[in-house]
């Protein structure tokens, strides 16, 4: 993986929101009709038949205030109706639309709204990281979270406490790295995941993790490792108990399995040479074997 320092634009996949403007309007009209009351049922028009205050396609301060009040009240459909005609470049409106889509668990709609923002703040990137993860675009999710931390700086209180676990989860599920990297630490995150993924055993993964930390001692992941990597500190090669009939009428079959396991262990070059303990199921009861295996420390 090459360390490329060119600026990376973390662009979300632009999808058509699953709730279109006409759908939102129709839902509100139907609700009002079913309630058979005019109180509280104001039909919000969409652009083209709009009586809403607009300056071009940009939401006015009054509209934004109304939408913010609706958002605070949990009326996310009203937010979307109020801001349905806002231009993609209307950043305040798109941020509010994205949060409403997220509250409604419409991840495609949220991603589409965020996609219109030209200059993302750290809070936009944190939203994008969650949205992309929900849409299973794990490269986008990892990069959005990494860029948010890069903007704010390691340890900033605005970052979620489990940020590194989110990054590692996305990296572990991504099928490809980005073609370019914004900075050395961005590249290092992806390099760590590549090295861990290519290791062929737990022992090799521990070695890769140790080497990486030596190369990037001040990296955020080295200072605060993801939970999954912390588990390496307690890892030890396990003792494996194998229960087979090594005497009696089934002894030939049991011996063949035993010999195959021993041969596989002797030819294993990954570094995880597990300890094998064989127990003869024809010579003792399963309860007695289980108790003996517990005494032997079998994992």
PADO-602726 format. One record per residue (C-alpha): residue number from 1; x, y negated, z. Coordinates in steps of 0.5 Angstrom, whole numbers. Example, Ala and Ser with C-alpha at 12.3 -4.5 7.8 and 13.67 -1.06 7.14 Angstrom:
REM PADO-602726
REC num    px    py    pz
REC   1    25     9    16
REC   2    27     2    14
This chain:
REM PADO-602726
REC num    px    py    pz
REC   1     0     0     0
REC   2     3    -7    -2
REC   3     3   -13     2
REC   4     0   -18    -2
REC   5     0   -25     1
REC   6    -5   -28    -4
REC   7   -12   -30    -2
REC   8   -17   -25    -1
REC   9   -24   -27    -2
REC  10   -29   -23     2
REC  11   -35   -23    -3
REC  12   -41   -19    -1
REC  13   -45   -15    -6
REC  14   -51   -19    -8
REC  15   -57   -16    -8
REC  16   -64   -18    -9
REC  17   -67   -19    -2
REC  18   -73   -14    -1
REC  19   -77   -19     2
REC  20   -78   -24    -4
REC  21   -82   -31    -3
REC  22   -88   -28    -6
REC  23   -88   -22    -2
REC  24   -87   -27     4
REC  25   -93   -32     2
REC  26   -98   -26     1
REC  27   -96   -23     8
REC  28   -98   -30    11
REC  29  -104   -31     7
REC  30  -107   -24     9
REC  31  -106   -25    16
REC  32  -109   -31    16
REC  33  -115   -28    12
REC  34  -116   -22    17
REC  35  -116   -26    23
REC  36  -121   -31    20
REC  37  -119   -37    23
REC  38  -115   -43    21
REC  39  -112   -45    27
REC  40  -104   -43    27
REC  41  -105   -40    19
REC  42  -101   -45    15
REC  43  -100   -43     8
REC  44   -93   -45     6
REC  45   -92   -46    -1
REC  46   -86   -44    -5
REC  47   -82   -48   -10
REC  48   -87   -50   -16
REC  49   -93   -51   -12
REC  50   -89   -54    -6
REC  51   -92   -59    -2
REC  52   -86   -59     3
REC  53   -81   -64     4
REC  54   -75   -63    -1
REC  55   -69   -67    -3
REC  56   -68   -63   -10
REC  57   -67   -56    -7
REC  58   -64   -58    -1
REC  59   -68   -57     6
REC  60   -69   -63     9
REC  61   -68   -64    17
REC  62   -75   -64    18
REC  63   -76   -57    15
REC  64   -69   -55    18
REC  65   -72   -57    25
REC  66   -79   -53    24
REC  67   -75   -47    21
REC  68   -70   -47    28
REC  69   -77   -48    32
REC  70   -80   -42    28
REC  71   -73   -38    29
REC  72   -73   -39    37
REC  73   -80   -37    37
REC  74   -79   -31    34
REC  75   -83   -32    28
REC  76   -78   -30    22
REC  77   -83   -29    17
REC  78   -84   -37    18
REC  79   -77   -38    17
REC  80   -76   -35    11
REC  81   -83   -38     8
REC  82   -80   -45    10
REC  83   -73   -44     7
REC  84   -75   -40     1
REC  85   -74   -45    -4
REC  86   -67   -47    -1
REC  87   -61   -47    -6
REC  88   -56   -42    -5
REC  89   -51   -48    -3
REC  90   -55   -50     2
REC  91   -51   -47     8
REC  92   -55   -49    14
REC  93   -61   -46    11
REC  94   -58   -40     8
REC  95   -55   -39    15
REC  96   -62   -39    18
REC  97   -65   -35    13
REC  98   -59   -30    14
REC  99   -60   -29    21
REC 100   -68   -28    20
REC 101   -67   -23    15
REC 102   -62   -19    20
REC 103   -68   -20    26
REC 104   -72   -17    21
REC 105   -67   -11    19
REC 106   -67   -13    12
REC 107   -60   -12    11
REC 108   -60   -13     4
REC 109   -63   -20     4
REC 110   -58   -22    10
REC 111   -52   -20     5
REC 112   -56   -24    -1
REC 113   -56   -30     4
REC 114   -49   -30     6
REC 115   -47   -29    -1
REC 116   -49   -36    -3
REC 117   -44   -39     3
REC 118   -38   -42    -1
REC 119   -34   -43     6
REC 120   -35   -38    11
REC 121   -34   -40    18
REC 122   -32   -35    23
REC 123   -39   -34    26
REC 124   -41   -33    18
REC 125   -36   -27    18
REC 126   -38   -24    24
REC 127   -45   -24    21
REC 128   -42   -21    15
REC 129   -38   -16    18
REC 130   -45   -13    21
REC 131   -49   -14    15
REC 132   -44   -10    11
REC 133   -43    -4    16
REC 134   -51    -4    16
REC 135   -50    -3     8
REC 136   -45     2     9
REC 137   -40    -3     5
REC 138   -34    -1    10
REC 139   -29    -5     6
REC 140   -33   -11     6
REC 141   -34   -10    14
REC 142   -27    -9    16
REC 143   -25   -15    12
REC 144   -30   -20    15
REC 145   -29   -18    22
REC 146   -21   -18    21
REC 147   -22   -25    17
REC 148   -26   -28    23
REC 149   -21   -26    28
REC 150   -16   -29    24
REC 151   -20   -36    24
REC 152   -21   -36    31
REC 153   -15   -33    34
REC 154   -13   -27    38
REC 155   -17   -27    45
REC 156   -22   -32    43
REC 157   -28   -32    47
REC 158   -33   -32    41
REC 159   -30   -26    38
REC 160   -34   -20    41
REC 161   -31   -15    46
REC 162   -31    -9    42
REC 163   -29   -13    35
REC 164   -23    -8    35
REC 165   -27    -2    35
REC 166   -32    -5    30
REC 167   -26    -6    25
REC 168   -23     1    26
REC 169   -30     4    25
REC 170   -30     0    19
REC 171   -23     2    16
REC 172   -24     9    18
REC 173   -30    10    13
REC 174   -28     5     8
REC 175   -26     9     1
REC 176   -21     4    -1
REC 177   -17    -2     1
REC 178   -18    -9    -2
REC 179   -13   -11    -8
REC 180   -10   -17    -4
REC 181    -9   -19     3
REC 182    -9   -26     6
REC 183    -4   -25    11
REC 184     1   -20    14
REC 185    -4   -18    20
REC 186    -9   -17    15
REC 187    -5   -12    11
REC 188    -2    -9    18
REC 189    -9    -7    19
REC 190   -10    -3    13
REC 191    -3     0    13
REC 192    -5     3    20
REC 193   -11     6    18
REC 194    -7     9    12
REC 195    -2    12    16
REC 196    -6    15    21
REC 197   -11    18    15
REC 198    -5    21    12
REC 199    -2    24    18
REC 200    -3    32    18
REC 201    -4    33    25
REC 202    -5    30    32
REC 203     2    30    33
REC 204     4    27    27
REC 205    -2    21    28
REC 206     1    20    35
REC 207     8    19    31
REC 208     5    14    26
REC 209     1    10    31
REC 210     8     9    35
REC 211    12     7    29
REC 212     7     2    27
REC 213     7    -1    34
REC 214    14    -2    33
REC 215    13    -5    27
REC 216     8   -10    29
REC 217     9   -11    36
REC 218     5   -17    37
REC 219    -1   -15    32
REC 220    -8   -15    36
REC 221    -9    -8    35
REC 222    -2    -7    38
REC 223    -4   -11    44
REC 224   -11    -9    45
REC 225   -12    -2    41
REC 226   -18     1    39
REC 227   -21     6    44
REC 228   -20    12    39
REC 229   -13    10    39
REC 230   -12    10    46
REC 231   -14    17    47
REC 232    -7    19    44
REC 233    -4    17    50
REC 234    -8    23    54
REC 235    -7    28    48
REC 236    -3    34    49
REC 237    -3    40    44
REC 238    -8    45    47
REC 239    -8    52    49
REC 240   -13    56    45
REC 241   -16    63    48
REC 242   -18    68    43
REC 243   -22    74    45
REC 244   -22    80    41
REC 245   -23    87    42
REC 246   -15    90    42
REC 247   -17    97    45
REC 248   -22   102    43
REC 249   -26   103    37
REC 250   -25    96    34
REC 251   -18    95    36
REC 252   -16    95    28
REC 253   -20    90    27
REC 254   -18    86    33
REC 255   -11    87    31
REC 256   -12    84    24
REC 257   -15    78    26
REC 258    -9    77    32
REC 259    -4    78    27
REC 260    -7    73    22
REC 261    -7    68    27
REC 262     0    69    29
REC 263     2    69    22
REC 264    -1    62    21
REC 265     2    59    27
REC 266     9    61    25
REC 267     8    58    18
REC 268     5    52    21
REC 269     9    46    19
REC 270     5    40    22
REC 271     8    40    29
REC 272     2    42    33
REC 273     4    49    35
REC 274    -2    51    39
REC 275    -1    56    45
REC 276    -5    62    43
REC 277    -7    67    49
REC 278   -11    73    47
REC 279   -16    77    51
REC 280   -18    84    50
REC 281   -26    84    50
REC 282   -25    92    51
REC 283   -21    92    57
REC 284   -25    87    62
REC 285   -32    84    62
REC 286   -33    77    59
REC 287   -34    74    66
REC 288   -28    77    68
REC 289   -24    74    62
REC 290   -27    67    62
REC 291   -25    67    70
REC 292   -18    69    68
REC 293   -18    64    62
REC 294   -20    58    67
REC 295   -14    60    71
REC 296    -9    60    65
REC 297   -11    53    63
REC 298   -14    55    57
REC 299   -17    49    53
